[in-house]
């Protein structure tokens, strides 16, 4: 059986798709409906879901809302958005499971020893720097970041009122690997290449833990409440 991955604050599933490519059986949860999410999806509060069901998974991914720190949020409005990173971390640690927590560059000071991933590391047409806190902490040799190309810009293009050139939705899909998403969904998504790479490292880690403990890291019989399903 595949190891189980809980994809919290999942949105349309950019991170989840990458973890699936790495070999995980993915389940997503988000407070809003996600009709294009490509895996099993439950609608609910991410922190509550982690607290109740996180122990049933082998690894948990979390992408708390970034609006409190994002450059796309006007400075005068950032304080109106809650920083969910500390509360999410508390819930994640309580499960005793491996986890990663991701956020934007301006939020990196709230993350513990994060690694940075960039689209150029994986030959993508986007840069989109994202920071990942890993628990337990581990040193990973990341690919080389190369800004020699002109990137395709995705985030926030629908909200800009200027004369800047905007890429088409298809150009954004081709550059990011988010081939199933709408233009709006791509705004906040993680390119799957990031978590494909990260997920491969996690599976190696899980395999090592399994070997050390002498038992399986895969838990069968995951049971989730029907009323949470969309």
PASEBA-1860 file (N, C-alpha, C; in nm, 3 decimals):
! residues 230
1> XXXXXXXX> 0.084/-0.121/0.000/0.000/0.000/0.000/0.087/0.126/0.000 ~ 0.034/0.229/-0.061/0.105/0.355/-0.065/0.097/0.424/0.072 ~ 0.198/0.503/0.108/0.186/0.586/0.228/0.079/0.691/0.206 ~ 0.014/0.734/0.316/-0.099/0.825/0.307/-0.055/0.968/0.339 ~ -0.101/1.060/0.256/-0.064/1.202/0.267/-0.190/1.285/0.290 ~ -0.191/1.364/0.398/-0.300/1.458/0.423/-0.257/1.595/0.372 ~ -0.331/1.648/0.277/-0.301/1.775/0.210/-0.396/1.880/0.265 ~ -0.350/1.961/0.363/-0.438/2.057/0.428/-0.423/2.197/0.368
9> XXXXXXXX> -0.532/2.275/0.378/-0.542/2.403/0.307/-0.513/2.375/0.159 ~ -0.576/2.274/0.105/-0.531/2.213/-0.020/-0.562/2.293/-0.145 ~ -0.664/2.383/-0.140/-0.706/2.454/-0.260/-0.728/2.355/-0.376 ~ -0.681/2.387/-0.495/-0.710/2.302/-0.611/-0.611/2.187/-0.628 ~ -0.514/2.175/-0.538/-0.434/2.053/-0.536/-0.298/2.055/-0.602 ~ -0.234/2.171/-0.614/-0.100/2.174/-0.673/-0.001/2.091/-0.592 ~ 0.000/2.112/-0.460/0.091/2.035/-0.373/0.052/1.888/-0.372 ~ -0.076/1.860/-0.360/-0.122/1.721/-0.354/-0.084/1.642/-0.478
17> XXXXXXXX> -0.094/1.707/-0.594/-0.060/1.637/-0.718/0.088/1.598/-0.721 ~ 0.174/1.687/-0.672/0.316/1.653/-0.666/0.344/1.538/-0.573 ~ 0.279/1.536/-0.456/0.298/1.426/-0.362/0.247/1.295/-0.422 ~ 0.140/1.302/-0.500/0.089/1.182/-0.567/0.192/1.127/-0.665 ~ 0.256/1.216/-0.741/0.359/1.173/-0.835/0.476/1.106/-0.761 ~ 0.500/1.150/-0.637/0.608/1.093/-0.558/0.573/0.956/-0.502 ~ 0.444/0.920/-0.505/0.405/0.787/-0.459/0.308/0.783/-0.342 ~ 0.248/0.896/-0.306/0.154/0.901/-0.195/0.009/0.882/-0.239
25> XXXXXXXX> -0.070/0.827/-0.150/-0.216/0.824/-0.162/-0.266/0.950/-0.093 ~ -0.323/1.044/-0.168/-0.349/1.180/-0.120/-0.495/1.202/-0.084 ~ -0.517/1.269/0.029/-0.650/1.314/0.072/-0.639/1.463/0.103 ~ -0.731/1.544/0.051/-0.725/1.688/0.070/-0.835/1.740/0.160 ~ -0.807/1.850/0.228/-0.909/1.918/0.309/-0.892/2.069/0.294 ~ -1.005/2.137/0.280/-1.005/2.283/0.269/-1.141/2.332/0.317 ~ -1.145/2.455/0.367/-1.271/2.508/0.418/-1.366/2.548/0.306 ~ -1.313/2.564/0.186/-1.395/2.602/0.071/-1.407/2.486/-0.027
33> XXXXXXXX> -1.518/2.478/-0.102/-1.531/2.372/-0.202/-1.419/2.381/-0.304 ~ -1.370/2.266/-0.348/-1.262/2.261/-0.447/-1.302/2.161/-0.556 ~ -1.388/2.204/-0.648/-1.443/2.111/-0.749/-1.338/2.051/-0.841 ~ -1.223/2.115/-0.855/-1.120/2.062/-0.944/-1.009/1.986/-0.870 ~ -1.026/1.965/-0.740/-0.925/1.891/-0.666/-0.919/1.749/-0.721 ~ -0.800/1.699/-0.758/-0.792/1.572/-0.831/-0.795/1.445/-0.747 ~ -0.808/1.459/-0.614/-0.806/1.341/-0.527/-0.925/1.346/-0.431 ~ -0.931/1.251/-0.339/-1.040/1.250/-0.242/-1.035/1.377/-0.160
41> XXXXXXXX> -1.150/1.442/-0.144/-1.155/1.574/-0.082/-1.261/1.580/0.027 ~ -1.224/1.646/0.138/-1.317/1.672/0.247/-1.320/1.821/0.275 ~ -1.439/1.872/0.293/-1.452/2.013/0.326/-1.456/2.030/0.478 ~ -1.364/2.110/0.532/-1.360/2.129/0.675/-1.246/2.221/0.715 ~ -1.239/2.250/0.844/-1.133/2.334/0.898/-1.004/2.252/0.905 ~ -0.896/2.307/0.850/-0.770/2.232/0.841/-0.714/2.196/0.978 ~ -0.710/2.292/1.070/-0.652/2.266/1.203/-0.735/2.161/1.277 ~ -0.866/2.172/1.272/-0.952/2.073/1.338/-0.935/1.935/1.275
49> XXXXXXXX> -0.923/1.932/1.144/-0.907/1.805/1.073/-0.774/1.739/1.111 ~ -0.668/1.817/1.119/-0.538/1.764/1.161/-0.549/1.704/1.301 ~ -0.613/1.778/1.392/-0.625/1.732/1.530/-0.704/1.601/1.540 ~ -0.808/1.586/1.458/-0.894/1.468/1.467/-0.842/1.349/1.388 ~ -0.782/1.374/1.271/-0.751/1.264/1.181/-0.605/1.258/1.136 ~ -0.524/1.354/1.178/-0.385/1.357/1.133/-0.308/1.232/1.166 ~ -0.340/1.168/1.278/-0.268/1.047/1.319/-0.290/0.930/1.223 ~ -0.391/0.937/1.138/-0.420/0.830/1.043/-0.334/0.838/0.917
57> XXXXXXXX> -0.250/0.940/0.908/-0.169/0.960/0.788/-0.020/0.943/0.820 ~ 0.057/0.918/0.714/0.200/0.900/0.729/0.276/1.032/0.720 ~ 0.222/1.128/0.645/0.283/1.259/0.633/0.172/1.361/0.613 ~ 0.192/1.481/0.667/0.093/1.587/0.654/0.158/1.709/0.589 ~ 0.094/1.759/0.486/0.137/1.884/0.422/0.039/1.993/0.461 ~ 0.091/2.112/0.492/0.006/2.226/0.527/0.052/2.351/0.454 ~ -0.043/2.421/0.395/-0.016/2.549/0.329/-0.112/2.654/0.386 ~ -0.085/2.702/0.509/-0.175/2.802/0.569/-0.188/2.926/0.481
65> XXXXXXXX> -0.300/2.997/0.490/-0.320/3.117/0.409/-0.204/3.216/0.423 ~ -0.165/3.274/0.311/-0.047/3.361/0.308/-0.080/3.510/0.305 ~ -0.208/3.545/0.306/-0.245/3.685/0.284/-0.188/3.780/0.389 ~ -0.159/3.729/0.509/-0.106/3.815/0.615/0.035/3.863/0.583 ~ 0.103/3.795/0.489/0.242/3.829/0.457/0.266/3.852/0.309 ~ 0.172/3.816/0.226/0.193/3.820/0.082/0.215/3.961/0.028 ~ 0.307/3.973/-0.068/0.330/4.102/-0.133/0.207/4.149/-0.212 ~ 0.120/4.056/-0.245/0.000/4.092/-0.321/-0.109/4.150/-0.232
73> XXXXXXXX> -0.092/4.135/-0.099/-0.186/4.197/-0.006/-0.135/4.337/0.028 ~ -0.213/4.441/0.003/-0.168/4.577/0.037/-0.123/4.584/0.182 ~ -0.015/4.654/0.206/0.045/4.659/0.339/-0.055/4.698/0.446 ~ -0.142/4.791/0.414/-0.239/4.839/0.513/-0.348/4.737/0.545 ~ -0.357/4.631/0.465/-0.460/4.529/0.487/-0.404/4.398/0.545 ~ -0.274/4.384/0.554/-0.217/4.257/0.599/-0.257/4.222/0.742 ~ -0.268/4.322/0.827/-0.303/4.297/0.967/-0.445/4.243/0.982 ~ -0.526/4.254/0.879/-0.663/4.203/0.883/-0.668/4.052/0.865
81> XXXXXXXX> -0.556/3.993/0.821/-0.551/3.850/0.794/-0.472/3.779/0.904 ~ -0.526/3.670/0.953/-0.462/3.595/1.062/-0.343/3.515/1.011 ~ -0.239/3.509/1.091/-0.124/3.421/1.067/-0.157/3.285/1.129 ~ -0.188/3.188/1.043/-0.228/3.055/1.090/-0.109/2.961/1.113 ~ 0.011/3.007/1.087/0.127/2.918/1.098/0.146/2.863/1.239 ~ 0.150/2.945/1.346/0.172/2.889/1.480/0.066/2.787/1.523 ~ -0.061/2.817/1.499/-0.169/2.727/1.539/-0.164/2.597/1.459 ~ -0.132/2.609/1.331/-0.121/2.490/1.248/-0.004/2.403/1.294
89> XXXXXXXX> 0.109/2.466/1.324/0.226/2.391/1.372/0.193/2.314/1.500 ~ 0.124/2.379/1.592/0.087/2.313/1.717/0.006/2.187/1.692 ~ -0.090/2.197/1.601/-0.172/2.080/1.568/-0.089/1.972/1.500 ~ 0.001/2.012/1.412/0.085/1.916/1.340/0.177/1.841/1.436 ~ 0.243/1.913/1.525/0.336/1.849/1.619/0.262/1.752/1.710 ~ 0.139/1.787/1.748/0.062/1.701/1.838/0.031/1.564/1.778 ~ 0.031/1.554/1.645/0.003/1.424/1.581/0.121/1.328/1.594 ~ 0.242/1.381/1.614/0.361/1.297/1.618/0.405/1.249/1.482
97> XXXXXXXX> 0.345/1.304/1.376/0.376/1.260/1.240/0.478/1.351/1.173 ~ 0.539/1.300/1.066/0.621/1.386/0.981/0.530/1.488/0.914 ~ 0.581/1.609/0.899/0.502/1.709/0.828/0.592/1.808/0.757 ~ 0.533/1.878/0.660/0.596/1.996/0.603/0.492/2.106/0.601 ~ 0.537/2.229/0.621/0.448/2.345/0.619/0.508/2.450/0.528 ~ 0.427/2.499/0.435/0.475/2.587/0.327/0.414/2.725/0.337 ~ 0.493/2.826/0.294/0.437/2.960/0.282/0.524/3.046/0.191 ~ 0.482/3.172/0.175/0.549/3.264/0.083/0.676/3.320/0.146
105> XXXXXXXX> 0.753/3.389/0.063/0.883/3.439/0.106/0.875/3.534/0.225 ~ 0.776/3.622/0.227/0.765/3.718/0.338/0.723/3.654/0.469 ~ 0.681/3.528/0.466/0.642/3.457/0.588/0.753/3.365/0.639 ~ 0.868/3.364/0.573/0.971/3.267/0.609/1.022/3.284/0.752 ~ 1.014/3.406/0.808/1.061/3.427/0.945/0.971/3.357/1.047 ~ 0.851/3.318/1.007/0.761/3.245/1.097/0.779/3.094/1.087 ~ 0.861/3.050/0.990/0.887/2.908/0.971/1.019/2.869/1.037 ~ 1.032/2.745/1.077/1.151/2.697/1.146/1.245/2.630/1.045
113> XXXXXXXX> 1.362/2.688/1.030/1.466/2.635/0.940/1.410/2.592/0.803 ~ 1.339/2.683/0.735/1.277/2.642/0.608/1.378/2.627/0.495 ~ 1.343/2.541/0.399/1.418/2.534/0.275/1.338/2.610/0.169 ~ 1.406/2.664/0.070/1.339/2.739/-0.036/1.340/2.657/-0.165 ~ 1.226/2.652/-0.231/1.215/2.588/-0.361/1.168/2.690/-0.464 ~ 1.222/2.679/-0.584/1.195/2.774/-0.694/1.166/2.693/-0.819 ~ 1.076/2.743/-0.902/1.043/2.671/-1.025/1.163/2.648/-1.115 ~ 1.259/2.740/-1.112/1.377/2.724/-1.198/1.461/2.604/-1.158
121> XXXXXXXX> 1.448/2.558/-1.034/1.521/2.438/-0.988/1.476/2.314/-1.064 ~ 1.354/2.319/-1.116/1.293/2.202/-1.180/1.266/2.224/-1.328 ~ 1.327/2.327/-1.387/1.311/2.355/-1.529/1.178/2.413/-1.566 ~ 1.106/2.472/-1.470/0.976/2.531/-1.499/0.992/2.673/-1.553 ~ 0.884/2.725/-1.610/0.885/2.860/-1.663/0.844/2.964/-1.560 ~ 0.818/2.921/-1.435/0.786/3.012/-1.325/0.898/3.004/-1.222 ~ 0.910/3.112/-1.140/1.006/3.109/-1.029/0.930/3.075/-0.900 ~ 0.839/3.156/-0.860/0.748/3.134/-0.746/0.818/3.072/-0.625
129> XXXXXXXX> 0.903/3.150/-0.559/0.974/3.101/-0.442/0.876/3.065/-0.329 ~ 0.894/2.944/-0.275/0.812/2.900/-0.163/0.904/2.837/-0.058 ~ 0.869/2.858/0.069/0.951/2.812/0.181/0.880/2.699/0.254 ~ 0.956/2.594/0.288/0.901/2.474/0.349/0.971/2.444/0.481 ~ 0.892/2.439/0.588/0.940/2.393/0.718/0.921/2.241/0.724 ~ 1.024/2.167/0.758/1.016/2.022/0.766/1.031/1.978/0.911 ~ 0.950/1.882/0.952/0.957/1.829/1.089/0.948/1.677/1.086 ~ 1.043/1.608/1.150/1.162/1.663/1.215/1.253/1.730/1.113
137> XXXXXXXX> 1.327/1.831/1.159/1.413/1.907/1.070/1.519/1.818/1.007 ~ 1.546/1.844/0.880/1.646/1.765/0.809/1.713/1.856/0.706 ~ 1.841/1.837/0.686/1.914/1.914/0.586/1.900/1.845/0.451 ~ 1.852/1.919/0.353/1.835/1.865/0.219/1.916/1.947/0.121 ~ 1.982/1.881/0.030/2.056/1.949/-0.075/1.958/1.979/-0.188 ~ 1.916/2.105/-0.198/1.816/2.142/-0.298/1.883/2.163/-0.434 ~ 1.806/2.150/-0.542/1.861/2.180/-0.675/1.904/2.327/-0.684 ~ 1.976/2.360/-0.788/2.026/2.496/-0.807/1.915/2.587/-0.859
145> XXXXXXXX> 1.904/2.706/-0.797/1.809/2.807/-0.842/1.874/2.890/-0.953 ~ 1.809/2.900/-1.069/1.868/2.966/-1.184/1.769/3.066/-1.243 ~ 1.800/3.196/-1.226/1.711/3.301/-1.276/1.761/3.359/-1.408 ~ 1.813/3.273/-1.492/1.864/3.318/-1.621/1.756/3.342/-1.724 ~ 1.635/3.291/-1.699/1.526/3.308/-1.795/1.429/3.417/-1.749 ~ 1.339/3.455/-1.835/1.233/3.549/-1.800/1.112/3.466/-1.756 ~ 1.068/3.480/-1.631/0.962/3.392/-1.582/0.823/3.430/-1.630 ~ 0.735/3.332/-1.633/0.593/3.357/-1.653/0.537/3.398/-1.517
153> XXXXXXXX> 0.466/3.511/-1.513/0.409/3.560/-1.388/0.262/3.522/-1.380 ~ 0.225/3.465/-1.266/0.088/3.417/-1.249/0.013/3.497/-1.143 ~ 0.065/3.502/-1.022/-0.009/3.553/-0.906/-0.059/3.696/-0.924 ~ -0.188/3.712/-0.896/-0.245/3.845/-0.888/-0.273/3.915/-1.020 ~ -0.250/3.849/-1.132/-0.265/3.919/-1.260/-0.408/3.968/-1.283 ~ -0.505/3.897/-1.229/-0.644/3.938/-1.250/-0.679/4.066/-1.174 ~ -0.596/4.102/-1.074/-0.629/4.216/-0.991/-0.550/4.342/-1.024 ~ -0.459/4.333/-1.120/-0.377/4.450/-1.151/-0.446/4.539/-1.253
161> XXXXXXXX> -0.442/4.667/-1.228/-0.500/4.764/-1.320/-0.389/4.850/-1.379 ~ -0.309/4.789/-1.462/-0.201/4.862/-1.527/-0.183/4.808/-1.668 ~ -0.080/4.855/-1.735/-0.060/4.818/-1.875/0.041/4.705/-1.892 ~ 0.074/4.635/-1.782/0.172/4.529/-1.791/0.120/4.412/-1.874 ~ 0.209/4.353/-1.950/0.171/4.236/-2.029/0.130/4.122/-1.937 ~ 0.020/4.054/-1.971/-0.026/3.940/-1.892/-0.022/3.814/-1.977 ~ 0.023/3.707/-1.916/0.028/3.578/-1.984/-0.111/3.515/-1.987 ~ -0.135/3.434/-2.088/-0.264/3.365/-2.097/-0.271/3.254/-1.995
169> XXXXXXXX> -0.392/3.205/-1.970/-0.410/3.095/-1.876/-0.332/2.972/-1.921 ~ -0.333/2.945/-2.051/-0.262/2.827/-2.100/-0.111/2.841/-2.085 ~ -0.060/2.961/-2.107/0.083/2.984/-2.086/0.120/2.961/-1.940 ~ 0.033/3.002/-1.851/0.058/2.981/-1.707/0.054/2.833/-1.672 ~ -0.041/2.760/-1.730/-0.048/2.615/-1.706/0.078/2.546/-1.757 ~ 0.120/2.581/-1.877/0.237/2.517/-1.936/0.364/2.547/-1.855 ~ 0.373/2.667/-1.800/0.493/2.707/-1.727/0.501/2.646/-1.588 ~ 0.385/2.614/-1.530/0.381/2.569/-1.390/0.351/2.421/-1.372
177> XXXXXXXX> 0.295/2.356/-1.474/0.252/2.218/-1.459/0.116/2.204/-1.394 ~ 0.045/2.315/-1.375/-0.088/2.314/-1.313/-0.194/2.301/-1.422 ~ -0.189/2.193/-1.498/-0.263/2.180/-1.623/-0.413/2.170/-1.606 ~ -0.463/2.137/-1.486/-0.606/2.114/-1.466/-0.676/2.235/-1.402 ~ -0.601/2.339/-1.369/-0.657/2.449/-1.291/-0.709/2.564/-1.376 ~ -0.803/2.637/-1.318/-0.849/2.761/-1.378/-0.745/2.870/-1.351 ~ -0.761/2.983/-1.418/-0.668/3.094/-1.399/-0.668/3.141/-1.253 ~ -0.784/3.148/-1.192/-0.795/3.191/-1.052/-0.728/3.091/-0.959
185> XXXXXXXX> -0.748/2.962/-0.983/-0.691/2.860/-0.895/-0.538/2.860/-0.897 ~ -0.480/2.896/-1.011/-0.335/2.898/-1.021/-0.271/3.008/-0.938 ~ -0.347/3.111/-0.904/-0.292/3.224/-0.830/-0.219/3.183/-0.703 ~ -0.275/3.086/-0.629/-0.220/3.048/-0.500/-0.158/2.908/-0.498 ~ -0.149/2.845/-0.612/-0.108/2.705/-0.616/0.043/2.686/-0.613 ~ 0.086/2.572/-0.559/0.225/2.530/-0.562/0.244/2.443/-0.686 ~ 0.342/2.472/-0.771/0.368/2.383/-0.885/0.399/2.241/-0.836 ~ 0.339/2.140/-0.896/0.358/2.002/-0.850/0.503/1.956/-0.844
193> XXXXXXXX> 0.590/2.014/-0.927/0.730/1.972/-0.926/0.794/1.991/-0.790 ~ 0.750/2.093/-0.714/0.807/2.119/-0.582/0.784/1.999/-0.489 ~ 0.658/1.958/-0.479/0.624/1.852/-0.384/0.651/1.712/-0.441 ~ 0.666/1.702/-0.573/0.714/1.575/-0.630/0.856/1.550/-0.578 ~ 0.939/1.653/-0.586/1.076/1.642/-0.535/1.077/1.622/-0.384 ~ 1.002/1.707/-0.313/1.000/1.697/-0.167/0.940/1.565/-0.121 ~ 0.833/1.521/-0.187/0.769/1.396/-0.150/0.861/1.276/-0.166 ~ 0.947/1.281/-0.266/1.044/1.172/-0.285/1.141/1.166/-0.167
201> XXXXXXXX> 1.181/1.284/-0.114/1.267/1.287/0.004/1.193/1.232/0.126 ~ 1.066/1.267/0.137/0.985/1.222/0.251/0.968/1.070/0.249 ~ 0.943/1.014/0.131/0.925/0.869/0.122/1.054/0.797/0.161 ~ 1.167/0.851/0.121/1.295/0.793/0.164/1.306/0.796/0.316 ~ 1.262/0.905/0.374/1.265/0.922/0.519/1.171/0.823/0.588 ~ 1.051/0.809/0.532/0.955/0.714/0.588/1.007/0.571/0.581 ~ 1.069/0.538/0.470/1.126/0.404/0.453/1.234/0.378/0.557 ~ 1.315/0.481/0.583/1.420/0.468/0.683/1.361/0.447/0.822
209> XXXXXXXX> 1.256/0.523/0.854/1.190/0.507/0.984/1.127/0.370/0.998 ~ 1.069/0.320/0.889/1.008/0.188/0.890/1.113/0.082/0.919 ~ 1.227/0.097/0.854/1.336/0.002/0.875/1.386/0.006/1.018 ~ 1.398/0.129/1.073/1.447/0.145/1.210/1.351/0.086/1.312 ~ 1.221/0.104/1.289/1.121/0.059/1.385/1.082/-0.087/1.364 ~ 1.109/-0.137/1.244/1.076/-0.275/1.215/0.929/-0.299/1.191 ~ 0.855/-0.193/1.161/0.714/-0.211/1.128/0.675/-0.117/1.016 ~ 0.554/-0.133/0.966/0.508/-0.058/0.850/0.469/0.083/0.889
217> XXXXXXXX> 0.497/0.180/0.798/0.453/0.318/0.819/0.315/0.340/0.759 ~ 0.264/0.240/0.689/0.135/0.257/0.622/0.024/0.208/0.713 ~ -0.076/0.290/0.736/-0.189/0.253/0.819/-0.309/0.225/0.730 ~ -0.366/0.110/0.743/-0.483/0.074/0.663/-0.610/0.113/0.738 ~ -0.721/0.110/0.666/-0.850/0.132/0.728/-0.877/0.275/0.771 ~ -0.828/0.372/0.696/-0.854/0.512/0.727/-1.006/0.537/0.722 ~ -1.058/0.595/0.829/-1.203/0.617/0.837/-1.229/0.766/0.860 ~ -1.297/0.828/0.766/-1.327/0.969/0.776/-1.477/0.990/0.771
225> XXXXXX> -1.529/1.092/0.839/-1.672/1.113/0.850/-1.737/1.154/0.718 ~ -1.848/1.091/0.686/-1.917/1.117/0.560/-1.967/1.261/0.550 ~ -2.001/1.324/0.664/-2.061/1.458/0.658/-1.960/1.563/0.617 ~ -1.830/1.530/0.618/-1.730/1.626/0.575/-1.709/1.625/0.424 ~ -1.757/1.522/0.360/-1.736/1.508/0.217/-1.822/1.604/0.139 ~ -1.764/1.660/0.031/-1.842/1.748/-0.057/-1.940/1.666/-0.138
END
